[in-house]
Amino acid sequence: MLKTVSPFNTASPTFSGNVTLSNGNLVIGTNGKGVDFSASSHAAGMTSELLDDYEVGTFTPTLKAATADFTSVTYSNQYGFYTKVGNLVHIDIYLQTSGTVGGLGTLQIGGLPFAALGSSAYNNTGNCIGYGITFAGTLLESYVPQGTSVIQFLTQSSGGAYAALDAANWGGGVKVMKVSLTYRAN
């Protein structure tokens, strides 16, 4: 049933029952405001019950190196998709190159839409698949370092120590990296 409030220019209209929008969107016109779920039960450690941000979009991931960036990268595919709900960001990346020149230091993928929280309490890892990338380990992991907007990678041999994936591991020829990762943003 459609509810009509007249006049609707009151400071805080109050409704009982459901509200249905038959055409259009519910627009939150003030930054920091949203849908308040405080009437629900509270879990221990709860810090907010306000859904004040939702965003879906695309971005362009780029191949980077931490010490000295690549001087040239030839991309075949550069796809980045994200969904942000509150401060939680989920990204999916498909990055394919057919050639690179240069690159020194830790391998990175840049261009993330939001920087990760700077607190060590919010570590994150994600799934990744690399094709044509050489490294000594048997395990490859992705993560967003605290306070940055880049992805870095760790490798590990069975039972061995973790090591950063170096830009030299990318090498020439066709290389592919697929990443699916969730992290907390500033």
C-alpha positions in Angstrom: 0.0 0.0 0.0 1.4 3.4 -0.9 1.5 5.9 2.0 1.1 9.6 1.3 2.3 12.2 3.8 1.0 15.7 3.4 2.6 18.1 3.8 5.9 16.3 3.3 8.0 19.2 4.4 8.1 18.4 8.1 11.5 18.1 9.6 11.2 14.4 10.6 8.1 12.7 9.1 7.2 9.5 10.9 5.7 6.5 9.2 4.0 3.4 10.6 4.0 0.4 8.3 6.0 -0.1 5.1 7.0 2.7 2.6 7.0 1.8 -1.1 8.6 3.9 -3.8 6.6 3.2 -7.0 9.0 5.1 -9.2 12.4 6.6 -8.4 15.1 6.1 -5.8 15.5 6.8 -2.2 18.2 9.5 -2.1 20.3 10.2 1.0 21.2 13.9 0.4 23.6 14.4 3.3 27.1 13.0 3.6 27.5 10.6 6.5 23.8 9.8 6.7 22.2 6.5 5.5 20.1 3.6 6.7 20.2 3.2 10.5 19.8 -0.4 11.7 20.1 0.5 15.4 16.8 -1.1 16.2 18.3 -4.6 15.6 20.2 -6.6 18.2 23.8 -5.6 19.0 26.7 -8.0 18.7 29.7 -7.7 21.1 32.2 -5.3 19.6 29.6 -3.5 17.4 30.9 0.0 16.4 28.2 1.2 13.9 24.8 0.2 12.6 24.7 2.9 9.9 24.9 1.9 6.3 26.2 5.2 4.9 28.1 4.2 1.7 27.4 1.8 -1.2 29.3 2.1 -4.5 29.9 -0.2 -7.5 32.3 0.6 -10.3 35.3 -0.1 -12.4 39.0 0.9 -12.2 42.1 0.4 -14.3 44.7 -1.9 -12.6 48.3 -1.2 -13.5 51.5 -3.3 -13.2 54.0 -1.6 -10.9 57.3 -2.3 -9.1 58.0 -0.9 -5.7 61.7 0.3 -6.1 61.9 1.3 -9.7 58.7 1.2 -11.8 58.4 -0.5 -15.1 59.5 1.8 -17.9 57.2 0.1 -20.4 54.2 -2.3 -20.0 52.2 -3.6 -23.0 48.7 -4.5 -21.7 46.4 -7.0 -23.5 43.7 -6.8 -20.8 43.2 -4.4 -17.8 40.0 -5.0 -16.0 39.1 -4.0 -12.5 35.7 -4.2 -10.8 34.8 -3.1 -7.2 31.9 -3.0 -4.8 32.2 -0.9 -1.6 29.7 -1.3 1.2 30.5 0.9 4.2 34.3 0.6 4.5 34.5 -2.9 3.1 35.8 -3.1 -0.5 35.8 -6.1 -2.7 37.8 -6.1 -5.9 38.2 -8.4 -8.9 41.1 -7.9 -11.3 42.1 -9.5 -14.6 45.5 -8.2 -15.8 47.3 -9.5 -18.9 50.5 -8.2 -20.4 52.4 -9.2 -23.5 55.6 -7.4 -22.6 57.4 -5.4 -20.0 60.6 -3.4 -19.7 62.4 -2.6 -16.4 60.9 -3.0 -13.0 62.9 -3.4 -9.8 61.7 -4.5 -6.4 58.4 -6.0 -5.1 55.8 -6.6 -7.8 52.6 -4.6 -7.3 49.3 -4.0 -9.0 48.2 -0.3 -8.6 45.2 1.7 -9.3 42.9 0.4 -6.5 39.9 2.7 -6.0 40.5 3.1 -2.3 43.5 3.0 0.1 43.5 0.3 2.8 43.1 1.2 6.4 46.5 2.1 8.0 45.8 0.0 11.1 47.5 -3.4 11.6 44.3 -4.7 13.0 42.9 -4.9 9.5 45.2 -7.3 7.7 43.8 -8.8 4.5 44.5 -11.4 1.9 42.9 -12.6 -1.2 42.9 -15.2 -3.9 45.1 -14.9 -7.0 46.1 -17.0 -9.9 49.2 -16.2 -12.0 49.9 -17.6 -15.4 53.4 -17.6 -16.9 54.9 -16.0 -13.8 58.0 -17.8 -12.4 58.7 -18.0 -8.7 60.3 -20.5 -6.4 57.3 -21.1 -4.1 54.3 -23.3 -4.5 51.9 -20.8 -2.9 51.0 -17.3 -4.2 49.0 -14.9 -2.0 47.8 -11.3 -2.6 47.3 -8.6 -0.1 46.9 -4.8 0.2 49.5 -3.3 2.5 48.2 -1.0 5.2 47.5 2.6 4.1 48.2 1.9 0.4 46.2 1.4 -2.8 48.4 -1.3 -4.3 48.3 -5.1 -4.2 51.5 -7.0 -3.3 52.2 -10.7 -3.5 53.8 -13.3 -1.3 55.2 -16.7 -2.3 56.0 -19.6 -0.1 57.5 -23.0 -0.6 56.0 -25.9 1.4 56.8 -25.2 5.0 59.2 -22.3 4.1 59.2 -18.7 4.9 57.1 -16.2 2.9 58.9 -14.0 0.4 57.7 -11.0 -1.7 57.1 -11.7 -5.3 59.8 -9.7 -7.2 59.1 -7.6 -10.4 61.8 -9.7 -12.1 59.5 -12.8 -11.6 57.0 -11.2 -14.1 59.5 -11.3 -16.9 58.7 -10.9 -20.6 56.1 -12.6 -22.8 52.4 -13.2 -22.0 51.7 -13.0 -18.3 48.3 -13.0 -16.5 47.2 -12.2 -13.0 43.7 -12.7 -11.7 43.0 -11.4 -8.2 39.8 -11.5 -6.0 40.4 -9.7 -2.7 38.4 -8.0 0.1 39.9 -5.3 2.3 38.9 -2.4 4.6 39.3 1.1 3.3 39.8 4.5 5.0 
